[in-house]
Amino acid sequence: MFKHFYRLMVVALAALFVTLTMACAGGRVINNDLDTVDHGVADEDVFDEDIADSVDMDVSDLDVNDPDVVKPDDDIDADSSACDNGNIGKNCKTDNECGSCLICVNAKCAEGCQSDADCLNYAGTKCNRALSRCLNTTATDSACGETKCSSGCCYGTKGFLSIKCLSTATLQTCGICKQGEIYMDGKQCVPSACKVGESKCQTYNATVPNSQCFSCDEETFLCQSDPNCAGADVCEGCEFGIQGTVMNAQGDTLTGIEVVAYAGTSFETSVRTGATGIFKLDLQSNYGCDIGEPETIPLIFNDTDGVANGGNFESKQVDAVLPWTESLVNPCTYQKMDLVIALDEVGNNDDILFPDE
């Protein structure tokens, strides 16, 4: 019986040994499996701390009442940093001296427009954001719009019959007008868009015989003469465009020749020929000219730089005959683009070629 008990004990010990051995072996299997998985998910607390800074967080999930959360200031304009507001009140002569978003008003930098809503007080205007000014952007083929006039200034011609853009601002042409105004004829600030029904167009053209015929056009917000008014067959405030080339007797182009139109009158204008001998005159006058009839403009050509252009040349007067150009926008328009003027060297011609003498 003792022998039987002994055998049972041996079997029990053997079973216990096998169990312990398998348990130890099983532990090693589990450990080996864990080595092949991402340890980052083994502990949820460790996972949260390790990746919290590396993922995109939705700010809408943040507690807005948390004192540690930095919240945006609703009063700050996101685009305000692009404007040179620090220059407000500084002295200036042109808008570009003030910086972005500002304009020069009465020689002081002031805040300009940034949207059409800023121009609601100036009838017939929109905001040219490039210039920060409320301008007439519908007239003269949108000459003062952001695309065609992104620098310099917009200005009005004599009588406010047209508006143009100057690419580089100057005090003489641009002035220092208030918002909603532009400089006209280098003399005065006027609303950048005339008002239909007002009589200011008659005032702007007071020096012409039929000033009572001028009114504000409801489409362009510019002044124009009423074709049904008395004297409708006569244009006032005519526009002339003259272009030509100056050369010597041998056909060589001459640089630096002075070209004077309307010499000795209040409309006198002068330009010089460029490197290729070409000159261009944009003229405007307020005396009458007949619709449909050619217009004659006296031009004088003077050599003012001596031998610099290849010799000394005699002055010459030419009466440029300009054909009338039919136009629905401005019926008082004339163009002459093919003038060719030959100058004689001093001593080669006894006549100075002044036909009126």
Legacy VTK file of the C-alpha trace (Angstrom):
# vtk DataFile Version 3.0
C-alpha trace
ASCII
DATASET POLYDATA
POINTS 357 float
0.000 0.000 0.000
2.885 2.261 0.742
4.276 1.470 -2.649
0.934 2.457 -4.241
0.946 5.751 -2.381
4.435 6.447 -3.501
3.438 5.923 -7.130
0.551 8.342 -6.788
2.855 10.973 -5.337
5.291 10.564 -8.212
2.456 10.946 -10.754
1.142 14.054 -8.991
4.579 15.664 -8.883
5.099 14.854 -12.538
1.757 16.430 -13.445
2.614 19.508 -11.395
5.981 19.821 -13.157
4.375 19.565 -16.596
1.803 22.207 -15.689
4.472 24.615 -14.460
6.556 23.996 -17.539
3.652 24.725 -19.908
2.741 27.825 -17.976
6.239 29.147 -18.308
6.344 28.200 -21.969
2.952 29.911 -22.550
4.258 33.093 -20.955
7.105 33.158 -23.404
4.714 32.738 -26.321
2.618 35.701 -25.149
5.703 37.850 -24.714
6.883 36.953 -28.187
3.502 37.918 -29.641
3.562 41.267 -27.888
6.911 42.024 -29.458
5.233 41.995 -32.884
2.447 44.497 -32.111
2.431 48.253 -31.605
3.395 48.953 -28.017
1.708 52.322 -28.458
-1.719 50.725 -27.977
-0.752 48.549 -25.037
-1.427 51.356 -22.570
-4.213 53.875 -23.260
-2.681 56.491 -20.962
0.657 56.363 -22.770
-1.074 56.594 -26.184
-2.919 59.768 -25.237
0.218 61.564 -24.061
2.404 60.485 -26.971
0.198 61.525 -29.909
-1.816 64.439 -28.550
0.686 66.944 -29.972
1.053 65.222 -33.339
-2.558 65.139 -34.575
-4.782 67.880 -35.962
-7.188 69.130 -33.334
-10.554 70.643 -34.131
-10.677 74.000 -32.350
-14.461 73.744 -32.260
-14.036 70.966 -29.669
-12.107 73.247 -27.312
-13.778 74.676 -24.267
-14.116 78.388 -25.011
-14.441 79.038 -21.309
-11.060 77.483 -20.590
-8.762 80.372 -19.471
-5.784 78.616 -21.063
-7.361 78.744 -24.566
-6.264 81.772 -26.647
-9.321 83.131 -28.434
-9.252 85.464 -31.529
-10.147 89.128 -31.035
-13.326 89.901 -32.969
-12.376 93.596 -33.175
-9.187 92.953 -35.164
-9.491 93.307 -38.967
-7.528 90.532 -40.651
-6.519 92.880 -43.479
-5.683 95.890 -41.301
-1.987 95.020 -41.256
-1.849 95.633 -45.023
-2.825 99.303 -44.616
-0.361 102.015 -43.680
-2.720 103.564 -41.127
0.211 104.884 -39.143
0.696 107.536 -41.845
-2.716 109.143 -41.288
-2.251 112.863 -40.688
1.230 113.059 -42.216
2.049 115.709 -44.815
1.802 114.671 -48.472
1.656 115.958 -52.044
0.326 112.853 -53.819
-1.601 109.749 -52.779
1.325 107.371 -53.232
3.274 109.219 -50.534
0.715 108.053 -47.962
0.921 104.303 -48.570
-1.599 101.503 -48.910
-5.296 102.264 -48.256
-4.612 105.988 -47.789
-5.096 109.078 -49.959
-3.725 112.615 -49.848
-6.437 115.131 -48.935
-5.580 118.816 -48.530
-1.889 117.876 -48.118
-2.604 115.383 -45.299
-2.774 111.584 -45.494
-6.303 110.311 -44.862
-8.145 107.002 -44.928
-9.271 105.889 -48.408
-12.014 103.539 -49.584
-11.702 99.747 -49.544
-15.041 98.736 -51.030
-17.919 100.174 -53.057
-19.858 100.536 -49.808
-17.395 103.253 -48.797
-18.455 105.269 -51.856
-22.215 105.370 -51.312
-22.023 109.080 -50.454
-20.482 109.882 -53.851
-23.077 109.312 -56.572
-21.892 107.638 -59.765
-18.676 106.303 -58.260
-17.152 102.984 -57.277
-14.099 102.225 -55.182
-10.867 101.777 -57.099
-9.178 99.713 -54.393
-5.776 100.038 -56.031
-5.968 103.819 -55.557
-8.334 103.750 -52.532
-10.445 106.442 -54.214
-14.131 106.667 -55.128
-13.996 107.281 -58.880
-16.166 107.415 -61.968
-15.311 103.960 -63.357
-17.925 103.877 -66.149
-16.825 106.839 -68.280
-14.216 107.119 -71.041
-13.996 103.375 -71.550
-13.586 102.765 -67.803
-10.333 104.726 -67.785
-10.377 105.003 -63.986
-11.165 101.373 -63.171
-8.764 99.177 -61.209
-7.573 97.322 -64.325
-6.692 100.367 -66.413
-5.715 102.675 -63.559
-3.939 100.735 -60.837
-1.349 103.421 -60.066
-0.931 107.171 -60.307
-4.226 109.040 -60.388
-7.430 109.663 -62.302
-8.012 113.215 -63.535
-10.540 115.195 -65.558
-9.903 117.093 -68.784
-11.041 120.650 -69.452
-14.804 121.061 -69.163
-15.030 117.590 -67.601
-15.660 116.128 -71.048
-13.480 113.081 -70.372
-11.413 111.453 -67.657
-7.967 109.931 -67.985
-5.417 108.040 -65.902
-1.888 109.231 -65.179
0.363 106.245 -64.409
2.735 108.247 -62.187
1.086 110.731 -59.852
2.117 114.391 -59.945
0.730 117.277 -57.909
0.174 119.387 -61.042
-2.144 116.802 -62.637
-3.552 114.878 -59.668
-3.993 117.608 -57.074
-4.801 116.818 -53.440
-8.569 116.487 -53.688
-11.002 115.119 -51.132
-12.500 111.650 -51.401
-14.987 111.441 -54.271
-13.275 114.267 -56.194
-10.633 114.494 -58.934
-8.483 117.319 -60.260
-9.833 118.867 -63.476
-7.663 120.630 -66.048
-4.905 121.060 -63.464
-6.902 123.837 -61.809
-9.663 122.653 -59.479
-11.138 119.675 -57.650
-14.548 118.561 -58.914
-16.786 115.551 -58.153
-15.343 112.515 -59.948
-18.790 111.875 -61.424
-21.113 114.707 -62.392
-24.706 114.613 -61.179
-27.562 114.354 -63.654
-29.840 117.365 -63.444
-27.273 119.751 -61.974
-25.875 122.739 -63.851
-22.203 122.247 -62.973
-21.388 121.099 -66.519
-22.478 124.523 -67.730
-20.168 126.081 -65.145
-17.247 123.866 -66.186
-17.727 125.024 -69.790
-18.613 128.658 -69.061
-15.912 129.989 -71.406
-17.501 128.508 -74.540
-20.277 130.259 -76.520
-22.965 127.622 -75.988
-22.250 126.667 -72.363
-26.000 126.406 -71.748
-26.039 123.293 -73.953
-23.845 121.248 -71.600
-25.303 118.737 -69.161
-24.319 115.583 -67.269
-24.709 112.407 -69.296
-26.694 109.805 -67.355
-24.614 106.881 -68.678
-21.044 108.161 -68.401
-21.522 110.814 -65.679
-19.421 113.183 -67.802
-20.339 116.522 -69.332
-21.490 116.607 -72.934
-23.123 119.062 -75.298
-26.748 118.395 -76.152
-26.953 117.834 -79.934
-30.521 119.197 -79.923
-29.453 122.413 -78.247
-29.042 125.702 -80.156
-25.792 125.627 -82.105
-25.802 121.827 -82.251
-23.857 121.902 -85.516
-20.898 123.302 -83.596
-18.754 121.280 -81.185
-17.328 122.776 -78.036
-14.424 121.242 -76.175
-13.108 119.415 -79.222
-10.458 116.705 -78.783
-7.581 116.417 -81.237
-5.011 113.656 -81.587
-1.957 114.360 -83.747
0.950 112.017 -84.380
3.814 112.323 -86.858
7.508 111.866 -87.587
10.195 114.527 -87.996
13.240 113.885 -90.205
15.945 115.690 -92.168
16.178 116.052 -95.948
17.973 112.708 -96.174
15.172 110.865 -94.392
16.975 110.405 -91.053
14.696 110.814 -88.036
15.423 113.702 -85.671
15.341 113.407 -81.897
14.583 116.262 -79.507
12.704 118.518 -81.931
10.176 120.734 -80.139
6.639 120.593 -81.556
4.360 123.479 -80.499
0.597 123.604 -81.095
-1.464 126.792 -80.749
1.658 128.907 -80.156
0.895 132.200 -78.409
-2.622 131.211 -77.315
-4.084 130.003 -74.021
-4.197 126.488 -75.517
-0.459 126.354 -76.315
0.957 122.851 -75.898
4.381 121.460 -76.737
6.096 118.059 -76.902
9.423 116.748 -78.219
10.192 114.011 -80.694
11.426 110.754 -79.204
14.309 108.489 -80.136
12.594 107.456 -83.372
11.600 110.995 -84.359
7.941 110.442 -83.466
5.809 113.011 -81.651
2.256 112.754 -80.320
-0.070 115.532 -79.213
-3.326 115.068 -77.294
-5.096 118.413 -77.475
-8.334 119.923 -76.337
-9.771 123.341 -76.995
-12.961 125.097 -76.072
-13.542 127.108 -79.217
-16.107 126.011 -81.759
-15.390 123.463 -84.463
-17.834 122.237 -87.066
-19.125 118.676 -86.878
-18.193 116.763 -90.013
-15.732 119.413 -91.199
-11.905 119.099 -91.000
-10.047 121.142 -88.400
-6.769 122.996 -89.031
-4.222 123.284 -86.211
-0.977 125.273 -86.613
2.172 123.418 -85.563
5.670 124.891 -85.198
8.789 122.712 -85.213
11.897 124.093 -83.466
15.419 122.680 -83.171
16.319 123.511 -79.567
19.332 121.264 -78.971
21.604 122.380 -81.826
23.988 119.797 -83.283
22.892 117.140 -80.766
20.419 115.762 -83.290
22.859 115.773 -86.209
22.821 119.423 -87.225
21.188 122.816 -86.813
17.733 122.845 -88.344
15.496 125.719 -89.273
12.150 126.228 -87.599
9.129 125.322 -89.643
5.395 125.924 -89.383
2.883 123.426 -90.714
-0.889 123.716 -90.706
-2.075 120.223 -89.768
-5.457 119.446 -91.317
-7.283 116.958 -89.123
-10.232 114.945 -90.459
-13.313 114.675 -88.267
-13.803 111.259 -86.684
-17.355 110.012 -86.307
-17.934 108.961 -82.708
-21.054 108.240 -80.701
-19.216 108.887 -77.425
-17.696 112.239 -78.377
-18.726 113.693 -81.754
-16.103 116.429 -81.371
-13.113 114.171 -82.037
-10.391 114.586 -84.643
-7.365 112.408 -85.441
-4.293 112.803 -87.644
-1.778 110.002 -87.312
0.409 110.132 -90.427
2.173 113.506 -90.504
5.719 113.430 -91.918
7.696 116.644 -91.439
11.085 117.313 -93.079
13.328 120.053 -91.655
16.079 121.813 -93.601
19.499 122.405 -92.085
20.442 126.007 -91.428
22.068 127.554 -94.530
20.606 125.028 -96.959
17.389 126.964 -97.492
16.965 130.736 -97.566
13.279 130.504 -96.694
12.392 129.820 -93.042
9.073 128.451 -94.258
6.613 130.485 -92.295
3.724 130.704 -94.796
2.049 133.611 -93.020
5.053 135.910 -93.348
LINES 1 358
357 0 1 2 3 4 5 6 7 8 9 10 11 12 13 14 15 16 17 18 19 20 21 22 23 24 25 26 27 28 29 30 31 32 33 34 35 36 37 38 39 40 41 42 43 44 45 46 47 48 49 50 51 52 53 54 55 56 57 58 59 60 61 62 63 64 65 66 67 68 69 70 71 72 73 74 75 76 77 78 79 80 81 82 83 84 85 86 87 88 89 90 91 92 93 94 95 96 97 98 99 100 101 102 103 104 105 106 107 108 109 110 111 112 113 114 115 116 117 118 119 120 121 122 123 124 125 126 127 128 129 130 131 132 133 134 135 136 137 138 139 140 141 142 143 144 145 146 147 148 149 150 151 152 153 154 155 156 157 158 159 160 161 162 163 164 165 166 167 168 169 170 171 172 173 174 175 176 177 178 179 180 181 182 183 184 185 186 187 188 189 190 191 192 193 194 195 196 197 198 199 200 201 202 203 204 205 206 207 208 209 210 211 212 213 214 215 216 217 218 219 220 221 222 223 224 225 226 227 228 229 230 231 232 233 234 235 236 237 238 239 240 241 242 243 244 245 246 247 248 249 250 251 252 253 254 255 256 257 258 259 260 261 262 263 264 265 266 267 268 269 270 271 272 273 274 275 276 277 278 279 280 281 282 283 284 285 286 287 288 289 290 291 292 293 294 295 296 297 298 299 300 301 302 303 304 305 306 307 308 309 310 311 312 313 314 315 316 317 318 319 320 321 322 323 324 325 326 327 328 329 330 331 332 333 334 335 336 337 338 339 340 341 342 343 344 345 346 347 348 349 350 351 352 353 354 355 356
